[in-house]
Amino acid sequence: MTMHFFGLYRDESYNAKYNAQRNLSTRTHYVDNDTLKYFKARITYAKHTHDGRLFCIVESLPIGAPDAPRGFRFKVFDLVGNVLNHDNDTAYKTSAQALQAMREFVDGLDSVALNVDALHQHWKSIQAHCEQITQALA
């Protein structure tokens, strides 16, 4: 387990893929090159919201079979890199539709409470891991 220090998200680039990768690197593998390649996904939108406490992407990917028509879906990440919306079945025909759905989703979120909870859960995981190492060394 690697210890990570999670800062606020910020705009790193106007290029959506690069912006997503710079912000989500070390937090999640969701937008790594190998993951994108495996799922034939492309990042079409990537921005922070809620003063950097959340990061949002819109991706284009084949829906269903690998050679199926492409659709768009959004994902929202907390500061730890957890995906807040787990609906993988909803795809939109256009990027604009996915972006609108994403905006409606994040409007109702309490980003402070979500991140406090996520960081607390992450801390408990680190503590448990440290206890396992301590026991293994004893």
Backbone torsions as a table, in degrees:
resi	resn	phi	psi	omega
1	MET	NA	131.8	179.6
2	THR	-99.6	137.7	177.4
3	MET	-82.1	125.2	-179.9
4	HIS	-119.8	146.7	174.2
5	PHE	-110.2	117.8	-172.7
6	PHE	-95.6	112.3	174.7
7	GLY	-95.4	178.8	176.2
8	LEU	-70.6	152.0	175.4
9	TYR	-74.8	153.9	177.0
10	ARG	-153.0	164.0	177.5
11	ASP	-74.3	121.5	179.7
12	GLU	-104.5	-21.9	-175.5
13	SER	-166.1	158.8	172.2
14	TYR	-82.6	-14.7	176.7
15	ASN	-79.5	118.4	-172.9
16	ALA	-59.4	-46.5	-178.7
17	LYS	-63.1	-46.9	-179.0
18	TYR	-63.7	-42.0	179.2
19	ASN	-61.0	-45.0	178.9
20	ALA	-63.2	-45.2	-178.2
21	GLN	-65.5	-40.8	179.8
22	ARG	-65.5	-39.7	-177.9
23	ASN	-78.0	-35.4	-173.9
24	LEU	-97.4	-7.0	177.4
25	SER	-57.9	136.7	-176.3
26	THR	74.8	-10.2	179.3
27	ARG	-99.9	-34.7	-177.9
28	THR	-159.9	156.8	176.4
29	HIS	-94.6	7.4	-171.4
30	TYR	-56.1	-37.0	-176.0
31	VAL	-114.2	15.9	174.2
32	ASP	-62.8	152.4	-178.5
33	ASN	-54.8	-44.0	-178.8
34	ASP	-64.6	-38.4	178.8
35	THR	-67.4	-45.6	178.8
36	LEU	-60.6	-42.6	179.9
37	LYS	-63.7	-45.7	-178.2
38	TYR	-58.9	-43.9	-178.2
39	PHE	-90.8	1.8	-177.7
40	LYS	54.3	40.9	-176.4
41	ALA	-98.5	150.6	174.1
42	ARG	-129.8	137.0	177.5
43	ILE	-87.9	121.1	-178.1
44	THR	-105.8	-15.7	-178.6
45	TYR	-151.7	138.2	177.0
46	ALA	-155.2	116.1	-179.3
47	LYS	-152.2	153.7	172.0
48	HIS	-86.9	160.4	176.5
49	THR	-144.2	175.2	179.8
50	HIS	52.3	49.9	177.9
51	ASP	55.9	35.0	176.6
52	GLY	88.6	3.6	-178.4
53	ARG	-84.1	-16.1	177.0
54	LEU	-132.3	153.2	175.9
55	PHE	-128.3	133.1	-174.6
56	CYS	-120.9	139.9	173.6
57	ILE	-131.9	154.5	166.1
58	VAL	-119.8	131.6	-179.5
59	GLU	-122.3	151.1	174.6
60	SER	-110.6	130.4	-179.3
61	LEU	-157.6	158.5	177.0
62	PRO	-65.1	135.5	-179.7
63	ILE	-99.5	116.6	-177.8
64	GLY	93.9	-115.6	-178.7
65	ALA	-73.3	155.0	-178.0
66	PRO	-57.4	-28.8	-179.3
67	ASP	-102.0	14.4	-179.9
68	ALA	-73.1	164.7	175.4
69	PRO	-59.4	149.9	-178.6
70	ARG	-81.0	149.1	174.3
71	GLY	-134.4	176.6	-178.9
72	PHE	-122.6	140.5	173.1
73	ARG	-144.3	160.5	-179.1
74	PHE	-113.8	156.3	173.6
75	LYS	-136.9	142.9	179.0
76	VAL	-124.1	131.9	-176.1
77	PHE	-117.0	141.0	171.4
78	ASP	-83.8	-176.2	-175.6
79	LEU	-66.8	-24.6	179.1
80	VAL	-80.2	-22.1	-178.2
81	GLY	107.1	7.3	176.4
82	ASN	-72.0	140.5	174.3
83	VAL	-79.1	127.2	-178.0
84	LEU	-88.4	-24.5	176.9
85	ASN	-115.8	115.8	-173.7
86	HIS	-99.4	12.7	-178.8
87	ASP	-78.3	103.2	178.5
88	ASN	-95.7	-3.6	-176.6
89	ASP	-91.3	-19.7	-178.5
90	THR	-89.8	118.8	176.1
91	ALA	-126.6	147.5	-178.3
92	TYR	-111.1	154.0	-178.3
93	LYS	-74.1	-28.1	-178.4
94	THR	-129.2	156.8	176.1
95	SER	-63.0	-37.2	-179.9
96	ALA	-62.7	-38.7	178.0
97	GLN	-66.0	-42.4	178.6
98	ALA	-64.6	-40.5	179.2
99	LEU	-63.4	-42.1	178.4
100	GLN	-64.6	-43.2	178.3
101	ALA	-63.3	-39.0	178.6
102	MET	-63.5	-44.6	180.0
103	ARG	-61.4	-41.4	178.2
104	GLU	-64.7	-38.1	179.5
105	PHE	-64.9	-48.7	-175.3
106	VAL	-74.2	-23.5	-179.4
107	ASP	-58.6	-32.6	-176.7
108	GLY	-93.3	5.7	-175.3
109	LEU	-89.9	142.0	171.4
110	ASP	-96.3	91.4	-172.4
111	SER	-65.3	-29.6	178.7
112	VAL	-68.3	-51.4	-179.3
113	ALA	-62.1	-41.9	178.9
114	LEU	-60.3	-43.6	-178.1
115	ASN	-73.8	-36.4	176.1
116	VAL	-60.2	-44.7	178.6
117	ASP	-64.3	-44.9	179.9
118	ALA	-62.3	-42.3	179.0
119	LEU	-67.7	-36.9	176.8
120	HIS	-63.5	-45.1	178.6
121	GLN	-63.4	-39.6	178.5
122	HIS	-64.4	-41.4	178.8
123	TRP	-62.6	-42.3	178.1
124	LYS	-62.2	-37.7	178.3
125	SER	-65.1	-42.3	178.4
126	ILE	-64.1	-43.2	178.9
127	GLN	-60.2	-44.8	179.8
128	ALA	-62.8	-41.0	179.0
129	HIS	-64.7	-42.1	178.3
130	CYS	-64.3	-38.1	176.9
131	GLU	-63.6	-40.2	178.0
132	GLN	-63.3	-41.9	179.2
133	ILE	-65.8	-43.1	179.2
134	THR	-60.2	-43.0	179.3
135	GLN	-66.2	-38.3	179.8
136	ALA	-67.8	-30.1	179.9
137	LEU	-81.2	-19.8	-176.5
138	ALA	-74.5	NA	NA
